[in-house]
Amino acid sequence: MVGDRRRPGDRRELPVTANPIRVIVADDQQITREGLVALLGLIDGVEVVGSATDGRQVLDLVTTVTCDVVLMDLRMPVLDGIQATKRLRAEHPEIAVVVLTTYSDDESISAALRAGALGYLTKDTGRGEIEAALRAAATGQSTFNAPVSRRLVAALAEPSGPRSAEAEHAPREHEPPDGLTARESEVLALIAAGLSNAEIAGELFIGEATVKSHINNAFSKIGARHRAEAVRYAYEHGLTRN
């Protein structure tokens, strides 16, 4: 690369893409929306291509501009963030959704992930976390900030709890779906909780190579192409509650 003077072994914490990440900001509160647009304008490699006050405007916008990621509020008039996310994933699967909301309850998190959101952040998130989430989403990776991760991990520890309608018909304990082994189901649950491969290895006291093997096997069995689809699968099949 011309002008790239990095030495072998130099590391960057965030991937740098050749093209800017094109973002639409959706929030019904004007001060929040304008603040986010201004904030994202300070991030190298991120370009705000539009803003919307509700989900309907988001769906209209994506037909007129090229967008990579929508930073989506949940509670909006006309069409809320959950329904807008479902429509986006069905009609424009190339566009990723990162939720940015004040709500971090189990129901909201679960609904957003089932709708197809790749990331979930609360509005006390800093610029660095938002930037990381956008970059992750642009490459098909999931990101949760600390409050959301804590909720997901807590859900894993609960012996019982409310199950989604889909999960009510899922196989129960000792009957992993789709031929998954108990360990593969456990790994999927930890992925849904936002843990990295290294963190999963530490949690289960196994090596990272073994974690990768379980992930590859599980993804093959459930037809997942990336971690976001694995997260949705885990929620739809009640694995996060086992």
Secondary structure, 3 states (H helix, E strand, C coil): CCCCCCCCCCCCCCCCCCCCEEEEEECCCHHHHHHHHHHHCCCCCEEEEEEECCHHHHHHHCCCCCCCEEEECCCCCCCCHHHHHHHHHHHCCCCEEEEEECCCCHHHHHHHHHHCCCEEEECCCCHHHHHHHHHHHHCCCCEECHHHHHHHHHHHHCCCCCCCHHHHCCCCCCCCHHHCCHHHHHHHHHHHCCCCHHHHHHHHCCCHHHHHHHHHHHHHHHCCCCHHHHHHHHHHCCHHHC
